[in-house]
Amino acid sequence: MKESRSTDFIVYAVIAVVIAVAVWAYASQYINPQYGISVSLTAQNQSPATYVYQNRTFIVTVNNTGRSTISDMPLVFYVDNYTYATYQASLPPGKGTAIRVLYNFSEGGNFTFEAIADPARLFSLQDRQSAQSTLDMHVTAPAAPNVYSAIPNENISTTESFTLSQAGIDTMLFMVSKFNLSIFNYFTGGGNRVVVAVLGDLAQEISTMNGAYASYPDSASAYVVWMAGTINPRNINEVVSSFNLPETQITVNGTPATYARLSNSNSLCFFYSSGWTQMMQYDNATSSPRTCASVLSRDYAPSQSNAFVSALKAYPPLKAYQLKFQYQNSTTIGASYIYQDSTYGSLAASQDKFGFFFGVTRRNPVALTPATFTSPCAGLPYAANNLDVCSSYVFQRVGGVGSPFALVNTTEVTANYTLSVYSLVNTSLLIPASSSAEALIASIHANETPLAWASAFKNSCAFANSSIGCSFTSFNSTSLRLGANITDSLPNKLRLNRMACYLGGAINNQTLNATAQPGVPLPIAVSCEKEIIGNLGLSAQTSYTLVLNYTYNGQVRTVSGMLNTTNFG
């Protein structure tokens, strides 16, 4: 009997222990749970080579391998040990999820990507090794953009080799749409509508663009661009297809490409190679068999690139001034070298909070002297402190009016170089932009004496009645005091009563009380209106309205006239 009770006790004790262990195990899932999680990191659709400026999508696969529900567990994506993105994982037991991470490579080299669950060790994990995954990747810099190797280099008449950032592409497209200046048109291949559409629609996919435009003596032209970024030939094809142009799939040196016929003489080819999406427009101008496809089928010695290198060595200011043609706190958006009219030049494009600016340096084809430089300034001349510049308004294309921006060209000419700053600013900033350009040119200043500009405008005055002559003698730009001679060409004397000179607002009549004898000039002096109405903007001359009240043969009469005064800063 005693033995039976002892056995029962042991059985009950074992049961109690089992129950206690089960209760502890069950409770520990909630009091101090252990979690099981696995993390796997892969790269999606990885091409044979990943290049700078391209995007890569990474897939982080997370699975709950434990028996406890995971709630808000931190999951961190690292690039070279730096946190790139942070997520929260919440998964029931046995469930998983996939997280897509997009990364853009801004430089080349070796990269290490890691995905780690609970990197701060806030959770009790069964296996931390399975809670992390690492992926190494090499990013290749694109091949050197030797664009002249893609086009004929013989007998080039005009060419421009350029580099543009994304902002630079947008800016040049605006310049081409509003202004007809060849130095800007070359950036877009002469403004062909298909090329402009491709660049305009896909600019946000282009991180950097290198290219060249070339024209030839037979009027043929070639335009080639190498674009790095997320852009690809499929993107271009979508834009080109919208024009319903004939397209053909071809091969360029073993690389698949697309050929589009733009017109009888004009063709467009595009393809991908060595980290660049490449596009060429070729216009044979004479309907000859030559197309972009036949041009691309050959390799060319880049003699034009070598010519630019030689020119920069021969004419150091082309490079030196290009580097200085930028305001403080501005951002570079592009640069180019130009061969035009048998001489070389350079361009630097930049932007700041006030607008967009283009500094251009040209080597004069023939050395100039004060005697041979006779170009008049069809704008606002300014001369002071070994500086002599002309600022002129650049008119927009027909139909291009409507933009709040305007373009002013400020230029200085020396014996061997011409320095210009094109300022694209709000119309209200034309005068300040001109003054800033003057200061920028002065800070660069060639070691040569600037040549003096002559004004294309003359001071003058006249009345609507040709029998009453007005001859300009002087004008004080500070006091706005006009000096002139009034000549009576009528048979009898002329009594001058009052005269007004104004720009707007109330007429400021001033008493003259003078008599002009027939054929004898009469000196007079009047003050023009001092309150200028509105913003005169960038003007080479100011036109005032004249109103003369006079008495002739006993009758009081009034005649209107005009005073034109040149504006010298």
HELIX and SHEET records of a PDB file:
HELIX    1   1 LYS A    2  ILE A   31  1                                  30    
HELIX    2   2 GLN A  129  ALA A  131  5                                   3    
HELIX    3   3 VAL A  147  ALA A  150  5                                   4    
HELIX    4   4 GLN A  166  LYS A  178  1                                  13    
HELIX    5   5 SER A  182  ASN A  185  1                                   4    
HELIX    6   6 TYR A  186  THR A  188  5                                   3    
HELIX    7   7 ARG A  193  LEU A  202  1                                  10    
HELIX    8   8 ALA A  203  GLU A  205  5                                   3    
HELIX    9   9 PRO A  233  SER A  241  1                                   9    
HELIX   10  10 CYS A  292  LEU A  296  1                                   5    
HELIX   11  11 SER A  303  ALA A  314  1                                  12    
HELIX   12  12 PRO A  317  LYS A  324  1                                   8    
HELIX   13  13 THR A  427  LEU A  429  5                                   3    
HELIX   14  14 LEU A  430  ILE A  444  1                                  15    
SHEET    1   A 3 ILE A  37  ALA A  43  0                                        
SHEET    2   A 3 ASN A  55  ASN A  64 -1                                        
SHEET    3   A 3 GLY A  96  ASN A 104 -1                                        
SHEET    1   B 5 THR A  50  TYR A  51  0                                        
SHEET    2   B 5 GLN A 132  THR A 140  1                                        
SHEET    3   B 5 GLY A 109  ALA A 117 -1                                        
SHEET    4   B 5 ILE A  70  VAL A  79 -1                                        
SHEET    5   B 5 TYR A  82  LEU A  91 -1                                        
SHEET    1   C14 GLU A 247  VAL A 252  0                                        
SHEET    2   C14 THR A 255  ARG A 261 -1                                        
SHEET    3   C14 ASN A 266  SER A 273 -1                                        
SHEET    4   C14 TRP A 276  ASP A 283 -1                                        
SHEET    5   C14 SER A 221  GLY A 229 -1                                        
SHEET    6   C14 ILE A 206  SER A 215 -1                                        
SHEET    7   C14 THR A 158  SER A 165 -1                                        
SHEET    8   C14 THR A 331  GLN A 340 -1                                        
SHEET    9   C14 THR A 343  ASP A 352 -1                                        
SHEET   10   C14 GLY A 355  ARG A 363 -1                                        
SHEET   11   C14 TYR A 417  ASN A 426 -1                                        
SHEET   12   C14 PHE A 405  VAL A 413 -1                                        
SHEET   13   C14 ASP A 388  VAL A 394 -1                                        
SHEET   14   C14 LEU A 380  ALA A 383 -1                                        
SHEET    1   D 2 PRO A 376  CYS A 377  0                                        
SHEET    2   D 2 ALA A 454  SER A 455  1                                        
SHEET    1   E 5 SER A 460  PHE A 463  0                                        
SHEET    2   E 5 GLN A 555  THR A 566 -1                                        
SHEET    3   E 5 GLN A 541  TYR A 552 -1                                        
SHEET    4   E 5 LEU A 494  TYR A 502 -1                                        
SHEET    5   E 5 GLN A 510  ALA A 516 -1                                        
SHEET    1   F 3 ILE A 468  ASN A 476  0                                        
SHEET    2   F 3 ARG A 481  ASP A 488 -1                                        
SHEET    3   F 3 LEU A 522  SER A 527 -1                                        
END                                                                             
